[in-house]
Amino acid sequence: MTTNLVHNAIVHNLPTQGAIWVSTSVHPGSVMLTVENTGKKLSPQLVPTLTEPFQRGTQRVRDDHAGVGLGLAIVKSITQAHDGTLTITPRPDGGLRITVELPAAPLTDRAGYSWPRSSPTR
C-alpha cells in the first residue's frame, strides 16, 4: 500500500521542481499515513474516480512509467480489507493529498500480553 502511494506520488508529480511529503501519525485507536505531491491541478469530480481500476486521470500519465491504473484501486482494497478509511483530496495548487487511516493494533509486550491490561497481574 505504501509503495503504491509513494510510487504514484513520484510518477504523477511535476516533471521538474516537484515535491513529495510523507507523514505518519498515531492517534487513540488508529494510525495514519499521508502522502502528498505536487502535480497538475485535478478537479474534485475526477478525484473519486481515481480508485476505480484502470483510471489514471486525464493527462496524468508520464510516458516512462505509465502503469495500468491499479495503484489507487489496490490501496483502496487494502484499506477496506483492514477496516480503514481512504481520503483523497486535490491540493489547491495541484497534486493530491492521500490519507489512509487504519485501526491501531493492540500493543503487546514480548511475552504476548496486550496493553492496556484489565488486571494488574499476569
Backbone bond lengths (Angstrom), bond angles and torsions (degrees), N, CA, C in turn:
res aa  C-N    CA-C-N  psi(-1)  N-CA   C-N-CA  omega(-1)  CA-C   N-CA-C  phi
1 M - - - 1.428 - - 1.532 109.99 -
2 T 1.327 116.11 -49.66 1.460 120.50 -179.97 1.524 110.78 -63.17
3 T 1.314 116.41 -42.56 1.464 120.26 178.48 1.521 110.81 -59.50
4 N 1.326 117.60 -44.53 1.465 120.45 178.95 1.518 111.24 -61.97
5 L 1.325 117.68 -42.77 1.462 120.23 -179.13 1.526 111.78 -64.86
6 V 1.322 116.60 -45.32 1.464 119.46 -179.27 1.533 110.52 -68.52
7 H 1.316 116.87 -41.51 1.466 120.43 177.85 1.529 110.40 -59.56
8 N 1.328 116.95 -46.52 1.467 119.84 178.07 1.523 111.34 -61.03
9 A 1.326 116.63 -40.16 1.465 120.00 179.73 1.526 111.18 -62.01
10 I 1.324 116.59 -35.43 1.466 121.00 178.53 1.525 110.81 -73.69
11 V 1.317 116.68 -51.77 1.458 121.62 -174.59 1.528 112.21 -65.17
12 H 1.324 117.43 -36.96 1.463 120.81 -175.72 1.523 112.05 -100.19
13 N 1.321 115.92 24.64 1.454 121.65 179.31 1.528 109.58 -90.46
14 L 1.306 115.93 175.66 1.457 119.87 173.38 1.526 109.11 -65.63
15 P 1.322 119.05 143.38 1.466 120.44 -178.58 1.530 113.23 -66.06
16 T 1.328 117.53 -27.59 1.463 121.55 174.96 1.524 108.22 -137.28
17 Q 1.322 115.67 149.93 1.461 122.03 177.77 1.529 113.13 62.18
18 G 1.324 118.08 22.95 1.463 121.13 178.28 1.519 111.10 -80.91
19 A 1.324 115.52 160.62 1.464 121.07 178.61 1.524 109.46 -139.07
20 I 1.334 114.22 152.52 1.470 121.81 176.96 1.516 107.25 -134.26
21 W 1.328 115.65 138.11 1.463 121.53 175.72 1.518 108.11 -124.81
22 V 1.333 116.02 132.15 1.463 122.30 176.97 1.523 106.80 -124.51
23 S 1.331 116.01 128.68 1.459 119.52 178.01 1.517 110.03 -139.46
24 T 1.310 114.64 152.65 1.459 121.66 175.89 1.519 108.40 -128.44
25 S 1.315 115.89 155.41 1.454 120.11 175.92 1.520 109.24 -154.34
26 V 1.309 114.11 155.28 1.464 121.60 179.03 1.522 107.54 -118.57
27 H 1.314 115.51 132.03 1.464 122.21 178.97 1.521 107.55 -126.43
28 P 1.319 117.86 163.91 1.469 118.77 176.50 1.531 109.92 -58.06
29 G 1.296 116.40 113.64 1.453 121.65 176.82 1.518 116.20 86.07
30 S 1.334 118.96 -2.91 1.458 119.00 -179.85 1.524 111.27 -153.12
31 V 1.324 113.93 163.34 1.465 122.06 174.29 1.515 107.38 -127.98
32 M 1.337 115.86 151.20 1.462 119.77 -177.48 1.524 110.93 -130.81
33 L 1.307 114.61 143.96 1.456 123.57 172.23 1.519 106.65 -125.28
34 T 1.325 116.88 127.61 1.463 121.01 177.33 1.517 108.67 -124.73
35 V 1.324 115.58 131.31 1.461 122.71 176.09 1.525 106.58 -125.17
36 E 1.325 115.67 125.19 1.461 121.89 179.15 1.516 108.97 -124.36
37 N 1.322 115.50 150.28 1.456 119.20 173.45 1.514 110.68 -144.90
38 T 1.308 114.41 161.36 1.450 120.30 169.08 1.520 106.18 -83.83
39 G 1.270 118.09 166.79 1.456 121.02 -179.66 1.502 109.55 164.49
40 K 1.311 115.46 -170.28 1.458 120.72 178.18 1.528 109.28 -68.68
41 K 1.323 115.00 152.51 1.463 119.86 176.23 1.522 109.10 -68.37
42 L 1.332 115.18 135.85 1.462 121.67 179.70 1.522 108.71 -119.64
43 S 1.312 116.10 139.71 1.462 119.61 -179.85 1.523 110.11 -74.28
44 P 1.322 117.21 147.70 1.464 120.20 176.19 1.533 112.58 -58.83
45 Q 1.335 117.98 -25.13 1.463 121.44 178.80 1.529 111.62 -74.18
46 L 1.323 117.69 -31.20 1.459 121.77 -179.18 1.526 111.88 -76.00
47 V 1.310 117.27 -36.98 1.465 122.03 -171.26 1.534 113.45 -54.92
48 P 1.345 121.07 -45.88 1.472 119.07 -179.84 1.527 114.19 -62.19
49 T 1.321 118.10 -22.40 1.470 120.46 -179.33 1.527 112.34 -79.10
50 L 1.329 117.82 -13.08 1.463 120.55 -174.76 1.527 113.47 -68.98
51 T 1.325 118.28 -17.21 1.473 120.37 177.88 1.527 111.92 -90.20
52 E 1.320 116.92 -2.62 1.459 120.26 175.70 1.527 108.53 -79.56
53 P 1.331 117.84 138.89 1.469 119.51 179.75 1.523 111.97 -54.45
54 F 1.315 115.22 138.58 1.460 125.40 174.90 1.525 113.80 70.58
55 Q 1.336 117.38 14.77 1.462 121.07 175.54 1.522 107.94 -100.66
56 R 1.325 116.25 127.94 1.453 120.00 -178.15 1.512 112.82 -123.99
57 G 1.289 119.14 -5.34 1.456 120.63 -178.98 1.516 110.99 85.20
58 T 1.289 116.27 142.12 1.454 122.19 -178.54 1.513 111.15 -62.17
59 Q 1.307 116.83 127.12 1.458 124.86 174.70 1.529 112.60 57.22
60 R 1.321 118.49 29.35 1.451 120.51 179.00 1.514 112.13 -101.30
61 V 1.314 118.06 -5.06 1.454 120.63 -172.89 1.519 109.94 -97.40
62 R 1.323 116.84 123.31 1.470 121.15 173.59 1.519 108.17 -84.25
63 D 1.308 116.81 147.02 1.464 121.50 -175.44 1.520 113.90 -63.71
64 D 1.340 118.57 -30.86 1.455 119.81 -173.07 1.531 114.34 -80.52
65 H 1.326 119.43 -19.71 1.469 122.69 179.38 1.524 110.07 -143.79
66 A 1.300 117.05 56.00 1.461 120.27 -171.46 1.523 113.28 -63.93
67 G 1.316 119.57 -38.08 1.457 120.77 -175.78 1.517 110.38 67.69
68 V 1.326 115.26 -173.00 1.463 119.90 -178.98 1.518 112.64 -119.05
69 G 1.320 117.83 3.55 1.454 119.84 177.62 1.510 114.10 85.41
70 L 1.316 117.41 30.08 1.471 120.54 178.67 1.529 113.49 -106.92
71 G 1.328 118.81 -10.89 1.462 121.69 -173.53 1.512 113.72 -53.76
72 L 1.329 118.11 -54.33 1.463 120.24 -178.27 1.526 112.25 -75.26
73 A 1.332 117.47 -26.12 1.465 119.94 174.27 1.533 109.80 -65.08
74 I 1.327 116.87 -39.57 1.469 121.32 177.48 1.527 110.06 -67.69
75 V 1.319 117.08 -43.42 1.471 120.64 177.77 1.524 109.96 -59.22
76 K 1.322 117.24 -43.69 1.466 121.03 178.68 1.523 111.19 -61.05
77 S 1.334 117.30 -43.95 1.468 121.31 -179.79 1.520 111.83 -63.77
78 I 1.328 116.84 -43.15 1.466 120.74 179.42 1.527 109.86 -64.86
79 T 1.313 116.25 -43.64 1.466 120.63 -179.96 1.524 110.59 -61.12
80 Q 1.310 117.26 -46.74 1.459 121.12 179.26 1.524 111.83 -64.35
81 A 1.327 117.56 -38.99 1.467 121.33 -179.82 1.527 111.99 -62.86
82 H 1.327 116.16 -24.26 1.467 120.84 -179.62 1.526 112.06 -107.34
83 D 1.342 116.22 21.80 1.469 122.33 177.86 1.522 113.09 55.85
84 G 1.319 115.80 37.80 1.455 120.79 179.44 1.509 112.50 -103.89
85 T 1.317 114.77 -176.67 1.456 120.84 176.68 1.526 109.09 -126.35
86 L 1.317 115.01 143.26 1.455 123.19 178.69 1.518 107.47 -117.71
87 T 1.323 115.99 125.41 1.460 120.91 178.93 1.526 108.39 -122.58
88 I 1.320 116.01 124.66 1.463 121.71 179.64 1.520 107.58 -120.52
89 T 1.316 115.40 123.22 1.453 121.06 -176.67 1.521 109.71 -130.51
90 P 1.339 117.41 130.78 1.461 117.85 174.56 1.531 109.75 -71.26
91 R 1.324 116.57 137.27 1.466 120.95 176.06 1.522 108.67 -78.92
92 P 1.331 118.64 141.88 1.463 121.11 -177.05 1.536 114.07 -56.38
93 D 1.330 117.12 -34.76 1.464 120.30 -178.88 1.528 112.96 -93.34
94 G 1.322 117.42 3.05 1.456 122.19 180.00 1.512 111.71 116.58
95 G 1.318 115.94 154.57 1.462 121.32 -177.24 1.519 111.03 88.49
96 L 1.317 114.76 -170.53 1.465 121.01 -176.17 1.516 111.85 -131.27
97 R 1.315 114.67 156.71 1.460 123.29 167.60 1.527 105.07 -120.62
98 I 1.342 115.81 117.84 1.461 121.14 -178.63 1.520 108.19 -118.20
99 T 1.329 115.14 125.59 1.462 120.91 179.93 1.513 109.49 -122.27
100 V 1.327 115.52 130.76 1.462 122.59 174.00 1.519 106.70 -113.49
101 E 1.324 116.42 125.14 1.466 121.46 175.43 1.518 107.96 -116.25
102 L 1.333 115.39 125.14 1.457 121.76 -178.82 1.518 109.71 -122.33
103 P 1.338 116.84 149.42 1.459 118.68 174.68 1.525 109.44 -62.00
104 A 1.318 115.96 139.18 1.469 120.34 178.87 1.513 109.96 -75.90
105 A 1.311 115.69 140.89 1.463 121.16 174.66 1.523 107.74 -74.76
106 P 1.332 117.59 148.42 1.463 118.76 176.92 1.522 110.72 -64.98
107 L 1.313 116.91 144.27 1.459 121.21 176.84 1.516 109.63 -73.11
108 T 1.324 116.51 140.62 1.461 120.79 176.14 1.514 108.95 -132.71
109 D 1.345 115.48 151.43 1.456 118.33 175.63 1.524 108.83 -92.36
110 R 1.305 117.35 -177.23 1.472 120.90 -176.65 1.519 113.11 -62.50
111 A 1.322 117.02 -25.68 1.458 120.07 179.62 1.528 111.23 -85.47
112 G 1.336 117.38 -3.08 1.448 120.11 177.53 1.513 114.69 93.22
113 Y 1.324 118.39 9.29 1.457 120.95 178.62 1.522 110.20 -80.61
114 S 1.312 115.91 135.23 1.457 120.78 178.61 1.510 110.65 -83.44
115 W 1.311 115.29 148.07 1.458 121.88 178.17 1.512 109.16 -121.03
116 P 1.288 122.75 145.08 1.457 123.20 -3.89 1.523 110.49 -76.20
117 R 1.296 114.43 146.45 1.470 120.46 178.79 1.515 109.22 -88.11
118 S 1.302 116.67 148.77 1.453 120.07 178.72 1.518 112.07 -82.72
119 S 1.323 117.65 -16.35 1.449 121.75 -177.97 1.531 109.07 -122.93
120 P 1.337 118.39 140.04 1.477 119.52 -179.54 1.516 113.02 -74.42
121 T 1.305 120.24 -7.17 1.464 122.37 179.71 1.512 110.11 -112.25
122 R 1.301 114.82 157.26 1.477 120.04 178.14 1.464 107.55 -96.55
